[in-house]
Amino acid sequence: MKKKPAQRVKHVPQRTCVGCREVLPKRIMLRIVRSPEGVRVDPTGKLAGRGAYLHDRRSCWERGLKGALAHALKTELSHDDRAHLEEFMNGLPPEEETSG
């Protein structure tokens, strides 16, 4: 009897949301990067620098901006960085539209 070839399971990189600690594939999360220019949202996921991941939910962003994001990035958020991130957070869809 011929042995059936084993199917290869594709590796899917996983990341943890710093807001809610849920682990999901990194492609469906938003990357925040600390670079010499400051802390910014990285829509490509390829910018150089230390990164952290958040859901596209406001509740995760609010918890992350309370301190978890700064801890994950090993830095303190400056006033400009915080304002930039809060502006991005306010552009996210309301919680009801993203859940369910």
mmCIF file as gemmi writes it, N, C-alpha and C atoms, coordinates in Angstrom:
data_model
loop_
_atom_site.group_PDB
_atom_site.id
_atom_site.type_symbol
_atom_site.label_atom_id
_atom_site.label_alt_id
_atom_site.label_comp_id
_atom_site.label_asym_id
_atom_site.label_entity_id
_atom_site.label_seq_id
_atom_site.pdbx_PDB_ins_code
_atom_site.Cartn_x
_atom_site.Cartn_y
_atom_site.Cartn_z
_atom_site.occupancy
_atom_site.B_iso_or_equiv
_atom_site.pdbx_formal_charge
_atom_site.auth_seq_id
_atom_site.auth_asym_id
_atom_site.pdbx_PDB_model_num
ATOM 1 N N . MET Axp A 1 ? 0.845 -1.184 0 1 0 ? 1 A 1
ATOM 2 C CA . MET Axp A 1 ? 0 0 0 1 0 ? 1 A 1
ATOM 3 C C . MET Axp A 1 ? 0.886 1.241 0 1 0 ? 1 A 1
ATOM 4 N N . LYS Axp A 2 ? 0.563 2.167 -0.908 1 0 ? 2 A 1
ATOM 5 C CA . LYS Axp A 2 ? 1.348 3.392 -1.031 1 0 ? 2 A 1
ATOM 6 C C . LYS Axp A 2 ? 0.933 4.398 0.047 1 0 ? 2 A 1
ATOM 7 N N . LYS Axp A 3 ? 1.926 4.964 0.668 1 0 ? 3 A 1
ATOM 8 C CA . LYS Axp A 3 ? 1.66 5.924 1.741 1 0 ? 3 A 1
ATOM 9 C C . LYS Axp A 3 ? 1.229 7.269 1.15 1 0 ? 3 A 1
ATOM 10 N N . LYS Axp A 4 ? 0.179 7.837 1.695 1 0 ? 4 A 1
ATOM 11 C CA . LYS Axp A 4 ? -0.322 9.12 1.222 1 0 ? 4 A 1
ATOM 12 C C . LYS Axp A 4 ? 0.628 10.24 1.663 1 0 ? 4 A 1
ATOM 13 N N . PRO Axp A 5 ? 1.033 11.127 0.727 1 0 ? 5 A 1
ATOM 14 C CA . PRO Axp A 5 ? 1.955 12.202 1.129 1 0 ? 5 A 1
ATOM 15 C C . PRO Axp A 5 ? 1.299 13.16 2.13 1 0 ? 5 A 1
ATOM 16 N N . ALA Axp A 6 ? 2.074 13.533 3.119 1 0 ? 6 A 1
ATOM 17 C CA . ALA Axp A 6 ? 1.561 14.454 4.135 1 0 ? 6 A 1
ATOM 18 C C . ALA Axp A 6 ? 1.407 15.844 3.537 1 0 ? 6 A 1
ATOM 19 N N . GLN Axp A 7 ? 0.3 16.477 3.838 1 0 ? 7 A 1
ATOM 20 C CA . GLN Axp A 7 ? 0.094 17.839 3.352 1 0 ? 7 A 1
ATOM 21 C C . GLN Axp A 7 ? 0.872 18.801 4.22 1 0 ? 7 A 1
ATOM 22 N N . ARG Axp A 8 ? 1.518 19.738 3.55 1 0 ? 8 A 1
ATOM 23 C CA . ARG Axp A 8 ? 2.292 20.737 4.285 1 0 ? 8 A 1
ATOM 24 C C . ARG Axp A 8 ? 1.344 21.784 4.848 1 0 ? 8 A 1
ATOM 25 N N . VAL Axp A 9 ? 1.552 22.113 6.075 1 0 ? 9 A 1
ATOM 26 C CA . VAL Axp A 9 ? 0.76 23.158 6.718 1 0 ? 9 A 1
ATOM 27 C C . VAL Axp A 9 ? 1.555 24.449 6.624 1 0 ? 9 A 1
ATOM 28 N N . LYS Axp A 10 ? 0.934 25.451 5.991 1 0 ? 10 A 1
ATOM 29 C CA . LYS Axp A 10 ? 1.621 26.719 5.814 1 0 ? 10 A 1
ATOM 30 C C . LYS Axp A 10 ? 1.721 27.458 7.145 1 0 ? 10 A 1
ATOM 31 N N . HIS Axp A 11 ? 2.891 27.949 7.425 1 0 ? 11 A 1
ATOM 32 C CA . HIS Axp A 11 ? 3.112 28.701 8.657 1 0 ? 11 A 1
ATOM 33 C C . HIS Axp A 11 ? 2.456 30.075 8.547 1 0 ? 11 A 1
ATOM 34 N N . VAL Axp A 12 ? 1.659 30.415 9.533 1 0 ? 12 A 1
ATOM 35 C CA . VAL Axp A 12 ? 1.009 31.722 9.576 1 0 ? 12 A 1
ATOM 36 C C . VAL Axp A 12 ? 1.556 32.457 10.798 1 0 ? 12 A 1
ATOM 37 N N . PRO Axp A 13 ? 2.313 33.542 10.588 1 0 ? 13 A 1
ATOM 38 C CA . PRO Axp A 13 ? 2.859 34.279 11.736 1 0 ? 13 A 1
ATOM 39 C C . PRO Axp A 13 ? 1.754 34.822 12.633 1 0 ? 13 A 1
ATOM 40 N N . GLN Axp A 14 ? 1.924 34.655 13.924 1 0 ? 14 A 1
ATOM 41 C CA . GLN Axp A 14 ? 0.941 35.093 14.91 1 0 ? 14 A 1
ATOM 42 C C . GLN Axp A 14 ? 1.511 36.261 15.71 1 0 ? 14 A 1
ATOM 43 N N . ARG Axp A 15 ? 0.65 37.171 16.111 1 0 ? 15 A 1
ATOM 44 C CA . ARG Axp A 15 ? 1.063 38.291 16.954 1 0 ? 15 A 1
ATOM 45 C C . ARG Axp A 15 ? 0.001 38.524 18.022 1 0 ? 15 A 1
ATOM 46 N N . THR Axp A 16 ? 0.412 39.136 19.108 1 0 ? 16 A 1
ATOM 47 C CA . THR Axp A 16 ? -0.481 39.412 20.233 1 0 ? 16 A 1
ATOM 48 C C . THR Axp A 16 ? -0.888 40.876 20.226 1 0 ? 16 A 1
ATOM 49 N N . CYS Axp A 17 ? -2.178 41.139 20.356 1 0 ? 17 A 1
ATOM 50 C CA . CYS Axp A 17 ? -2.679 42.507 20.478 1 0 ? 17 A 1
ATOM 51 C C . CYS Axp A 17 ? -2.274 43.029 21.859 1 0 ? 17 A 1
ATOM 52 N N . VAL Axp A 18 ? -1.608 44.159 21.921 1 0 ? 18 A 1
ATOM 53 C CA . VAL Axp A 18 ? -1.183 44.693 23.219 1 0 ? 18 A 1
ATOM 54 C C . VAL Axp A 18 ? -2.364 45.288 23.99 1 0 ? 18 A 1
ATOM 55 N N . GLY Axp A 19 ? -3.513 45.453 23.339 1 0 ? 19 A 1
ATOM 56 C CA . GLY Axp A 19 ? -4.683 45.984 24.023 1 0 ? 19 A 1
ATOM 57 C C . GLY Axp A 19 ? -5.465 44.917 24.756 1 0 ? 19 A 1
ATOM 58 N N . CYS Axp A 20 ? -5.725 43.782 24.086 1 0 ? 20 A 1
ATOM 59 C CA . CYS Axp A 20 ? -6.555 42.739 24.689 1 0 ? 20 A 1
ATOM 60 C C . CYS Axp A 20 ? -5.81 41.42 24.893 1 0 ? 20 A 1
ATOM 61 N N . ARG Axp A 21 ? -4.584 41.309 24.43 1 0 ? 21 A 1
ATOM 62 C CA . ARG Axp A 21 ? -3.723 40.124 24.586 1 0 ? 21 A 1
ATOM 63 C C . ARG Axp A 21 ? -4.223 38.925 23.763 1 0 ? 21 A 1
ATOM 64 N N . GLU Axp A 22 ? -5.079 39.139 22.787 1 0 ? 22 A 1
ATOM 65 C CA . GLU Axp A 22 ? -5.542 38.064 21.931 1 0 ? 22 A 1
ATOM 66 C C . GLU Axp A 22 ? -4.491 37.799 20.857 1 0 ? 22 A 1
ATOM 67 N N . VAL Axp A 23 ? -4.243 36.54 20.551 1 0 ? 23 A 1
ATOM 68 C CA . VAL Axp A 23 ? -3.252 36.16 19.546 1 0 ? 23 A 1
ATOM 69 C C . VAL Axp A 23 ? -3.971 35.833 18.246 1 0 ? 23 A 1
ATOM 70 N N . LEU Axp A 24 ? -3.561 36.517 17.172 1 0 ? 24 A 1
ATOM 71 C CA . LEU Axp A 24 ? -4.187 36.336 15.861 1 0 ? 24 A 1
ATOM 72 C C . LEU Axp A 24 ? -3.121 36.423 14.782 1 0 ? 24 A 1
ATOM 73 N N . PRO Axp A 25 ? -3.458 36.012 13.55 1 0 ? 25 A 1
ATOM 74 C CA . PRO Axp A 25 ? -2.502 36.203 12.456 1 0 ? 25 A 1
ATOM 75 C C . PRO Axp A 25 ? -2.135 37.674 12.305 1 0 ? 25 A 1
ATOM 76 N N . LYS Axp A 26 ? -0.854 37.928 12.078 1 0 ? 26 A 1
ATOM 77 C CA . LYS Axp A 26 ? -0.4 39.32 12.073 1 0 ? 26 A 1
ATOM 78 C C . LYS Axp A 26 ? -0.969 40.131 10.921 1 0 ? 26 A 1
ATOM 79 N N . ARG Axp A 27 ? -1.395 39.481 9.84 1 0 ? 27 A 1
ATOM 80 C CA . ARG Axp A 27 ? -1.914 40.212 8.675 1 0 ? 27 A 1
ATOM 81 C C . ARG Axp A 27 ? -3.229 40.93 8.956 1 0 ? 27 A 1
ATOM 82 N N . ILE Axp A 28 ? -3.982 40.469 9.953 1 0 ? 28 A 1
ATOM 83 C CA . ILE Axp A 28 ? -5.27 41.115 10.219 1 0 ? 28 A 1
ATOM 84 C C . ILE Axp A 28 ? -5.162 42.155 11.324 1 0 ? 28 A 1
ATOM 85 N N . MET Axp A 29 ? -3.943 42.42 11.801 1 0 ? 29 A 1
ATOM 86 C CA . MET Axp A 29 ? -3.748 43.401 12.867 1 0 ? 29 A 1
ATOM 87 C C . MET Axp A 29 ? -2.997 44.61 12.333 1 0 ? 29 A 1
ATOM 88 N N . LEU Axp A 30 ? -3.03 45.698 13.104 1 0 ? 30 A 1
ATOM 89 C CA . LEU Axp A 30 ? -2.335 46.927 12.725 1 0 ? 30 A 1
ATOM 90 C C . LEU Axp A 30 ? -0.999 46.992 13.462 1 0 ? 30 A 1
ATOM 91 N N . ARG Axp A 31 ? 0.055 47.282 12.74 1 0 ? 31 A 1
ATOM 92 C CA . ARG Axp A 31 ? 1.378 47.383 13.354 1 0 ? 31 A 1
ATOM 93 C C . ARG Axp A 31 ? 1.684 48.834 13.683 1 0 ? 31 A 1
ATOM 94 N N . ILE Axp A 32 ? 2.178 49.024 14.889 1 0 ? 32 A 1
ATOM 95 C CA . ILE Axp A 32 ? 2.655 50.329 15.336 1 0 ? 32 A 1
ATOM 96 C C . ILE Axp A 32 ? 4.157 50.183 15.471 1 0 ? 32 A 1
ATOM 97 N N . VAL Axp A 33 ? 4.905 51.127 14.928 1 0 ? 33 A 1
ATOM 98 C CA . VAL Axp A 33 ? 6.354 50.994 14.93 1 0 ? 33 A 1
ATOM 99 C C . VAL Axp A 33 ? 7.004 52.204 15.599 1 0 ? 33 A 1
ATOM 100 N N . ARG Axp A 34 ? 8.046 51.901 16.381 1 0 ? 34 A 1
ATOM 101 C CA . ARG Axp A 34 ? 8.879 52.96 16.967 1 0 ? 34 A 1
ATOM 102 C C . ARG Axp A 34 ? 10.121 53.08 16.106 1 0 ? 34 A 1
ATOM 103 N N . SER Axp A 35 ? 10.284 54.234 15.498 1 0 ? 35 A 1
ATOM 104 C CA . SER Axp A 35 ? 11.446 54.48 14.646 1 0 ? 35 A 1
ATOM 105 C C . SER Axp A 35 ? 12.118 55.757 15.139 1 0 ? 35 A 1
ATOM 106 N N . PRO Axp A 36 ? 13.258 56.095 14.592 1 0 ? 36 A 1
ATOM 107 C CA . PRO Axp A 36 ? 13.898 57.353 15.008 1 0 ? 36 A 1
ATOM 108 C C . PRO Axp A 36 ? 13.024 58.58 14.749 1 0 ? 36 A 1
ATOM 109 N N . GLU Axp A 37 ? 12.075 58.499 13.822 1 0 ? 37 A 1
ATOM 110 C CA . GLU Axp A 37 ? 11.186 59.615 13.538 1 0 ? 37 A 1
ATOM 111 C C . GLU Axp A 37 ? 10.024 59.695 14.512 1 0 ? 37 A 1
ATOM 112 N N . GLY Axp A 38 ? 9.845 58.68 15.339 1 0 ? 38 A 1
ATOM 113 C CA . GLY Axp A 38 ? 8.757 58.671 16.304 1 0 ? 38 A 1
ATOM 114 C C . GLY Axp A 38 ? 7.932 57.403 16.194 1 0 ? 38 A 1
ATOM 115 N N . VAL Axp A 39 ? 6.825 57.365 16.913 1 0 ? 39 A 1
ATOM 116 C CA . VAL Axp A 39 ? 5.93 56.209 16.902 1 0 ? 39 A 1
ATOM 117 C C . VAL Axp A 39 ? 4.843 56.476 15.868 1 0 ? 39 A 1
ATOM 118 N N . ARG Axp A 40 ? 4.689 55.548 14.924 1 0 ? 40 A 1
ATOM 119 C CA . ARG Axp A 40 ? 3.746 55.726 13.831 1 0 ? 40 A 1
ATOM 120 C C . ARG Axp A 40 ? 3.027 54.424 13.524 1 0 ? 40 A 1
ATOM 121 N N . VAL Axp A 41 ? 1.875 54.527 12.871 1 0 ? 41 A 1
ATOM 122 C CA . VAL Axp A 41 ? 1.17 53.364 12.352 1 0 ? 41 A 1
ATOM 123 C C . VAL Axp A 41 ? 1.889 52.913 11.096 1 0 ? 41 A 1
ATOM 124 N N . ASP Axp A 42 ? 2.097 51.619 10.984 1 0 ? 42 A 1
ATOM 125 C CA . ASP Axp A 42 ? 2.82 51.044 9.848 1 0 ? 42 A 1
ATOM 126 C C . ASP Axp A 42 ? 1.848 50.232 8.996 1 0 ? 42 A 1
ATOM 127 N N . PRO Axp A 43 ? 1.223 50.859 8.003 1 0 ? 43 A 1
ATOM 128 C CA . PRO Axp A 43 ? 0.231 50.119 7.204 1 0 ? 43 A 1
ATOM 129 C C . PRO Axp A 43 ? 0.838 48.992 6.37 1 0 ? 43 A 1
ATOM 130 N N . THR Axp A 44 ? 2.105 49.082 6.017 1 0 ? 44 A 1
ATOM 131 C CA . THR Axp A 44 ? 2.736 48.033 5.22 1 0 ? 44 A 1
ATOM 132 C C . THR Axp A 44 ? 3.251 46.887 6.085 1 0 ? 44 A 1
ATOM 133 N N . GLY Axp A 45 ? 3.507 47.157 7.351 1 0 ? 45 A 1
ATOM 134 C CA . GLY Axp A 45 ? 4.059 46.134 8.236 1 0 ? 45 A 1
ATOM 135 C C . GLY Axp A 45 ? 5.521 45.857 7.976 1 0 ? 45 A 1
ATOM 136 N N . LYS Axp A 46 ? 6.184 46.73 7.233 1 0 ? 46 A 1
ATOM 137 C CA . LYS Axp A 46 ? 7.565 46.467 6.835 1 0 ? 46 A 1
ATOM 138 C C . LYS Axp A 46 ? 8.551 47.551 7.262 1 0 ? 46 A 1
ATOM 139 N N . LEU Axp A 47 ? 8.087 48.578 7.949 1 0 ? 47 A 1
ATOM 140 C CA . LEU Axp A 47 ? 9.01 49.632 8.359 1 0 ? 47 A 1
ATOM 141 C C . LEU Axp A 47 ? 10.006 49.097 9.378 1 0 ? 47 A 1
ATOM 142 N N . ALA Axp A 48 ? 11.208 49.665 9.339 1 0 ? 48 A 1
ATOM 143 C CA . ALA Axp A 48 ? 12.236 49.271 10.285 1 0 ? 48 A 1
ATOM 144 C C . ALA Axp A 48 ? 11.922 49.868 11.649 1 0 ? 48 A 1
ATOM 145 N N . GLY Axp A 49 ? 12.204 49.124 12.68 1 0 ? 49 A 1
ATOM 146 C CA . GLY Axp A 49 ? 11.994 49.614 14.033 1 0 ? 49 A 1
ATOM 147 C C . GLY Axp A 49 ? 11.239 48.599 14.862 1 0 ? 49 A 1
ATOM 148 N N . ARG Axp A 50 ? 11.158 48.874 16.149 1 0 ? 50 A 1
ATOM 149 C CA . ARG Axp A 50 ? 10.457 47.961 17.052 1 0 ? 50 A 1
ATOM 150 C C . ARG Axp A 50 ? 8.957 48.111 16.839 1 0 ? 50 A 1
ATOM 151 N N . GLY Axp A 51 ? 8.274 46.999 16.713 1 0 ? 51 A 1
ATOM 152 C CA . GLY Axp A 51 ? 6.851 47.039 16.42 1 0 ? 51 A 1
ATOM 153 C C . GLY Axp A 51 ? 6 46.425 17.51 1 0 ? 51 A 1
ATOM 154 N N . ALA Axp A 52 ? 4.737 46.814 17.519 1 0 ? 52 A 1
ATOM 155 C CA . ALA Axp A 52 ? 3.722 46.234 18.384 1 0 ? 52 A 1
ATOM 156 C C . ALA Axp A 52 ? 2.44 46.175 17.567 1 0 ? 52 A 1
ATOM 157 N N . TYR Axp A 53 ? 1.537 45.302 17.952 1 0 ? 53 A 1
ATOM 158 C CA . TYR Axp A 53 ? 0.33 45.082 17.163 1 0 ? 53 A 1
ATOM 159 C C . TYR Axp A 53 ? -0.919 45.37 17.974 1 0 ? 53 A 1
ATOM 160 N N . LEU Axp A 54 ? -1.908 45.937 17.289 1 0 ? 54 A 1
ATOM 161 C CA . LEU Axp A 54 ? -3.22 46.22 17.879 1 0 ? 54 A 1
ATOM 162 C C . LEU Axp A 54 ? -4.301 45.814 16.891 1 0 ? 54 A 1
ATOM 163 N N . HIS Axp A 55 ? -5.48 45.442 17.455 1 0 ? 55 A 1
ATOM 164 C CA . HIS Axp A 55 ? -6.655 45.232 16.61 1 0 ? 55 A 1
ATOM 165 C C . HIS Axp A 55 ? -7.079 46.567 16.002 1 0 ? 55 A 1
ATOM 166 N N . ASP Axp A 56 ? -8.055 46.505 15.128 1 0 ? 56 A 1
ATOM 167 C CA . ASP Axp A 56 ? -8.63 47.74 14.6 1 0 ? 56 A 1
ATOM 168 C C . ASP Axp A 56 ? -9.84 48.157 15.426 1 0 ? 56 A 1
ATOM 169 N N . ARG Axp A 57 ? -9.872 47.744 16.708 1 0 ? 57 A 1
ATOM 170 C CA . ARG Axp A 57 ? -10.964 48.107 17.617 1 0 ? 57 A 1
ATOM 171 C C . ARG Axp A 57 ? -10.535 49.273 18.492 1 0 ? 57 A 1
ATOM 172 N N . ARG Axp A 58 ? -11.455 50.19 18.712 1 0 ? 58 A 1
ATOM 173 C CA . ARG Axp A 58 ? -11.138 51.343 19.559 1 0 ? 58 A 1
ATOM 174 C C . ARG Axp A 58 ? -10.82 50.924 20.987 1 0 ? 58 A 1
ATOM 175 N N . SER Axp A 59 ? -11.515 49.906 21.493 1 0 ? 59 A 1
ATOM 176 C CA . SER Axp A 59 ? -11.28 49.487 22.883 1 0 ? 59 A 1
ATOM 177 C C . SER Axp A 59 ? -9.836 49.014 23.054 1 0 ? 59 A 1
ATOM 178 N N . CYS Axp A 60 ? -9.295 48.313 22.074 1 0 ? 60 A 1
ATOM 179 C CA . CYS Axp A 60 ? -7.904 47.857 22.155 1 0 ? 60 A 1
ATOM 180 C C . CYS Axp A 60 ? -6.958 49.058 22.084 1 0 ? 60 A 1
ATOM 181 N N . TRP Axp A 61 ? -7.274 50.029 21.246 1 0 ? 61 A 1
ATOM 182 C CA . TRP Axp A 61 ? -6.424 51.225 21.121 1 0 ? 61 A 1
ATOM 183 C C . TRP Axp A 61 ? -6.445 52.039 22.408 1 0 ? 61 A 1
ATOM 184 N N . GLU Axp A 62 ? -7.634 52.15 23.008 1 0 ? 62 A 1
ATOM 185 C CA . GLU Axp A 62 ? -7.726 52.915 24.259 1 0 ? 62 A 1
ATOM 186 C C . GLU Axp A 62 ? -6.897 52.261 25.348 1 0 ? 62 A 1
ATOM 187 N N . ARG Axp A 63 ? -6.998 50.931 25.473 1 0 ? 63 A 1
ATOM 188 C CA . ARG Axp A 63 ? -6.188 50.223 26.473 1 0 ? 63 A 1
ATOM 189 C C . ARG Axp A 63 ? -4.706 50.307 26.136 1 0 ? 63 A 1
ATOM 190 N N . GLY Axp A 64 ? -4.396 50.223 24.858 1 0 ? 64 A 1
ATOM 191 C CA . GLY Axp A 64 ? -2.988 50.297 24.455 1 0 ? 64 A 1
ATOM 192 C C . GLY Axp A 64 ? -2.382 51.659 24.749 1 0 ? 64 A 1
ATOM 193 N N . LEU Axp A 65 ? -3.154 52.709 24.515 1 0 ? 65 A 1
ATOM 194 C CA . LEU Axp A 65 ? -2.628 54.063 24.743 1 0 ? 65 A 1
ATOM 195 C C . LEU Axp A 65 ? -2.524 54.408 26.223 1 0 ? 65 A 1
ATOM 196 N N . LYS Axp A 66 ? -3.168 53.607 27.09 1 0 ? 66 A 1
ATOM 197 C CA . LYS Axp A 66 ? -3.04 53.842 28.527 1 0 ? 66 A 1
ATOM 198 C C . LYS Axp A 66 ? -1.655 53.443 29.046 1 0 ? 66 A 1
ATOM 199 N N . GLY Axp A 67 ? -0.915 52.665 28.263 1 0 ? 67 A 1
ATOM 200 C CA . GLY Axp A 67 ? 0.415 52.308 28.724 1 0 ? 67 A 1
ATOM 201 C C . GLY Axp A 67 ? 0.97 51.033 28.127 1 0 ? 67 A 1
ATOM 202 N N . ALA Axp A 68 ? 0.091 50.125 27.701 1 0 ? 68 A 1
ATOM 203 C CA . ALA Axp A 68 ? 0.56 48.848 27.182 1 0 ? 68 A 1
ATOM 204 C C . ALA Axp A 68 ? 1.367 49.016 25.895 1 0 ? 68 A 1
ATOM 205 N N . LEU Axp A 69 ? 0.959 49.961 25.066 1 0 ? 69 A 1
ATOM 206 C CA . LEU Axp A 69 ? 1.666 50.179 23.803 1 0 ? 69 A 1
ATOM 207 C C . LEU Axp A 69 ? 3.072 50.731 24.057 1 0 ? 69 A 1
ATOM 208 N N . ALA Axp A 70 ? 3.176 51.704 24.942 1 0 ? 70 A 1
ATOM 209 C CA . ALA Axp A 70 ? 4.489 52.27 25.272 1 0 ? 70 A 1
ATOM 210 C C . ALA Axp A 70 ? 5.399 51.203 25.875 1 0 ? 70 A 1
ATOM 211 N N . HIS Axp A 71 ? 4.835 50.336 26.722 1 0 ? 71 A 1
ATOM 212 C CA . HIS Axp A 71 ? 5.626 49.265 27.324 1 0 ? 71 A 1
ATOM 213 C C . HIS Axp A 71 ? 6.11 48.289 26.253 1 0 ? 71 A 1
ATOM 214 N N . ALA Axp A 72 ? 5.225 47.93 25.317 1 0 ? 72 A 1
ATOM 215 C CA . ALA Axp A 72 ? 5.594 46.99 24.254 1 0 ? 72 A 1
ATOM 216 C C . ALA Axp A 72 ? 6.667 47.582 23.333 1 0 ? 72 A 1
ATOM 217 N N . LEU Axp A 73 ? 6.585 48.892 23.118 1 0 ? 73 A 1
ATOM 218 C CA . LEU Axp A 73 ? 7.568 49.537 22.241 1 0 ? 73 A 1
ATOM 219 C C . LEU Axp A 73 ? 8.836 49.942 22.992 1 0 ? 73 A 1
ATOM 220 N N . LYS Axp A 74 ? 8.837 49.728 24.306 1 0 ? 74 A 1
ATOM 221 C CA . LYS Axp A 74 ? 9.983 50.065 25.16 1 0 ? 74 A 1
ATOM 222 C C . LYS Axp A 74 ? 10.37 51.534 25.005 1 0 ? 74 A 1
ATOM 223 N N . THR Axp A 75 ? 9.369 52.39 25.089 1 0 ? 75 A 1
ATOM 224 C CA . THR Axp A 75 ? 9.589 53.828 24.998 1 0 ? 75 A 1
ATOM 225 C C . THR Axp A 75 ? 8.465 54.547 25.723 1 0 ? 75 A 1
ATOM 226 N N . GLU Axp A 76 ? 8.59 55.837 25.855 1 0 ? 76 A 1
ATOM 227 C CA . GLU Axp A 76 ? 7.487 56.65 26.35 1 0 ? 76 A 1
ATOM 228 C C . GLU Axp A 76 ? 6.917 57.411 25.167 1 0 ? 76 A 1
ATOM 229 N N . LEU Axp A 77 ? 5.596 57.457 25.105 1 0 ? 77 A 1
ATOM 230 C CA . LEU Axp A 77 ? 4.95 58.153 23.991 1 0 ? 77 A 1
ATOM 231 C C . LEU Axp A 77 ? 5.038 59.651 24.218 1 0 ? 77 A 1
ATOM 232 N N . SER Axp A 78 ? 5.582 60.367 23.254 1 0 ? 78 A 1
ATOM 233 C CA . SER Axp A 78 ? 5.63 61.823 23.347 1 0 ? 78 A 1
ATOM 234 C C . SER Axp A 78 ? 4.245 62.388 23.072 1 0 ? 78 A 1
ATOM 235 N N . HIS Axp A 79 ? 4.079 63.659 23.338 1 0 ? 79 A 1
ATOM 236 C CA . HIS Axp A 79 ? 2.791 64.304 23.097 1 0 ? 79 A 1
ATOM 237 C C . HIS Axp A 79 ? 2.412 64.205 21.61 1 0 ? 79 A 1
ATOM 238 N N . ASP Axp A 80 ? 3.375 64.414 20.721 1 0 ? 80 A 1
ATOM 239 C CA . ASP Axp A 80 ? 3.108 64.314 19.277 1 0 ? 80 A 1
ATOM 240 C C . ASP Axp A 80 ? 2.725 62.897 18.871 1 0 ? 80 A 1
ATOM 241 N N . ASP Axp A 81 ? 3.467 61.907 19.408 1 0 ? 81 A 1
ATOM 242 C CA . ASP Axp A 81 ? 3.164 60.508 19.084 1 0 ? 81 A 1
ATOM 243 C C . ASP Axp A 81 ? 1.758 60.148 19.54 1 0 ? 81 A 1
ATOM 244 N N . ARG Axp A 82 ? 1.434 60.536 20.776 1 0 ? 82 A 1
ATOM 245 C CA . ARG Axp A 82 ? 0.115 60.222 21.317 1 0 ? 82 A 1
ATOM 246 C C . ARG Axp A 82 ? -0.985 60.906 20.495 1 0 ? 82 A 1
ATOM 247 N N . ALA Axp A 83 ? -0.763 62.164 20.125 1 0 ? 83 A 1
ATOM 248 C CA . ALA Axp A 83 ? -1.762 62.877 19.325 1 0 ? 83 A 1
ATOM 249 C C . ALA Axp A 83 ? -1.95 62.215 17.964 1 0 ? 83 A 1
ATOM 250 N N . HIS Axp A 84 ? -0.855 61.798 17.349 1 0 ? 84 A 1
ATOM 251 C CA . HIS Axp A 84 ? -0.938 61.132 16.046 1 0 ? 84 A 1
ATOM 252 C C . HIS Axp A 84 ? -1.703 59.811 16.159 1 0 ? 84 A 1
ATOM 253 N N . LEU Axp A 85 ? -1.411 59.042 17.201 1 0 ? 85 A 1
ATOM 254 C CA . LEU Axp A 85 ? -2.08 57.751 17.373 1 0 ? 85 A 1
ATOM 255 C C . LEU Axp A 85 ? -3.555 57.938 17.735 1 0 ? 85 A 1
ATOM 256 N N . GLU Axp A 86 ? -3.867 58.935 18.552 1 0 ? 86 A 1
ATOM 257 C CA . GLU Axp A 86 ? -5.267 59.188 18.899 1 0 ? 86 A 1
ATOM 258 C C . GLU Axp A 86 ? -6.057 59.642 17.673 1 0 ? 86 A 1
ATOM 259 N N . GLU Axp A 87 ? -5.416 60.41 16.808 1 0 ? 87 A 1
ATOM 260 C CA . GLU Axp A 87 ? -6.072 60.832 15.568 1 0 ? 87 A 1
ATOM 261 C C . GLU Axp A 87 ? -6.399 59.612 14.708 1 0 ? 87 A 1
ATOM 262 N N . PHE Axp A 88 ? -5.442 58.675 14.624 1 0 ? 88 A 1
ATOM 263 C CA . PHE Axp A 88 ? -5.692 57.45 13.862 1 0 ? 88 A 1
ATOM 264 C C . PHE Axp A 88 ? -6.818 56.645 14.507 1 0 ? 88 A 1
ATOM 265 N N . MET Axp A 89 ? -6.794 56.538 15.855 1 0 ? 89 A 1
ATOM 266 C CA . MET Axp A 89 ? -7.811 55.775 16.583 1 0 ? 89 A 1
ATOM 267 C C . MET Axp A 89 ? -9.201 56.36 16.333 1 0 ? 89 A 1
ATOM 268 N N . ASN Axp A 90 ? -9.308 57.673 16.308 1 0 ? 90 A 1
ATOM 269 C CA . ASN Axp A 90 ? -10.605 58.305 16.09 1 0 ? 90 A 1
ATOM 270 C C . ASN Axp A 90 ? -11.125 58.066 14.679 1 0 ? 90 A 1
ATOM 271 N N . GLY Axp A 91 ? -10.26 57.7 13.763 1 0 ? 91 A 1
ATOM 272 C CA . GLY Axp A 91 ? -10.666 57.379 12.403 1 0 ? 91 A 1
ATOM 273 C C . GLY Axp A 91 ? -11.127 55.945 12.228 1 0 ? 91 A 1
ATOM 274 N N . LEU Axp A 92 ? -10.951 55.13 13.267 1 0 ? 92 A 1
ATOM 275 C CA . LEU Axp A 92 ? -11.391 53.734 13.192 1 0 ? 92 A 1
ATOM 276 C C . LEU Axp A 92 ? -12.911 53.677 13.257 1 0 ? 92 A 1
ATOM 277 N N . PRO Axp A 93 ? -13.51 52.654 12.645 1 0 ? 93 A 1
ATOM 278 C CA . PRO Axp A 93 ? -14.978 52.542 12.701 1 0 ? 93 A 1
ATOM 279 C C . PRO Axp A 93 ? -15.428 52.265 14.13 1 0 ? 93 A 1
ATOM 280 N N . PRO Axp A 94 ? -16.658 52.666 14.459 1 0 ? 94 A 1
ATOM 281 C CA . PRO Axp A 94 ? -17.177 52.389 15.808 1 0 ? 94 A 1
ATOM 282 C C . PRO Axp A 94 ? -17.166 50.89 16.101 1 0 ? 94 A 1
ATOM 283 N N . GLU Axp A 95 ? -17.131 50.559 17.381 1 0 ? 95 A 1
ATOM 284 C CA . GLU Axp A 95 ? -16.997 49.174 17.842 1 0 ? 95 A 1
ATOM 285 C C . GLU Axp A 95 ? -18.082 48.252 17.285 1 0 ? 95 A 1
ATOM 286 N N . GLU Axp A 96 ? -19.324 48.732 17.162 1 0 ? 96 A 1
ATOM 287 C CA . GLU Axp A 96 ? -20.44 47.888 16.729 1 0 ? 96 A 1
ATOM 288 C C . GLU Axp A 96 ? -20.235 47.384 15.306 1 0 ? 96 A 1
ATOM 289 N N . GLU Axp A 97 ? -19.618 48.182 14.447 1 0 ? 97 A 1
ATOM 290 C CA . GLU Axp A 97 ? -19.455 47.789 13.048 1 0 ? 97 A 1
ATOM 291 C C . GLU Axp A 97 ? -18.373 46.746 12.864 1 0 ? 97 A 1
ATOM 292 N N . THR Axp A 98 ? -17.35 46.707 13.741 1 0 ? 98 A 1
ATOM 293 C CA . THR Axp A 98 ? -16.254 45.764 13.567 1 0 ? 98 A 1
ATOM 294 C C . THR Axp A 98 ? -16.522 44.438 14.224 1 0 ? 98 A 1
ATOM 295 N N . SER Axp A 99 ? -17.387 44.383 15.245 1 0 ? 99 A 1
ATOM 296 C CA . SER Axp A 99 ? -17.612 43.116 15.937 1 0 ? 99 A 1
ATOM 297 C C . SER Axp A 99 ? -18.716 42.326 15.243 1 0 ? 99 A 1
ATOM 298 N N . GLY Axp A 100 ? -18.635 41.03 15.383 1 0 ? 100 A 1
ATOM 299 C CA . GLY Axp A 100 ? -19.689 40.164 14.939 1 0 ? 100 A 1
ATOM 300 C C . GLY Axp A 100 ? -19.643 39.847 13.543 1 0 ? 100 A 1
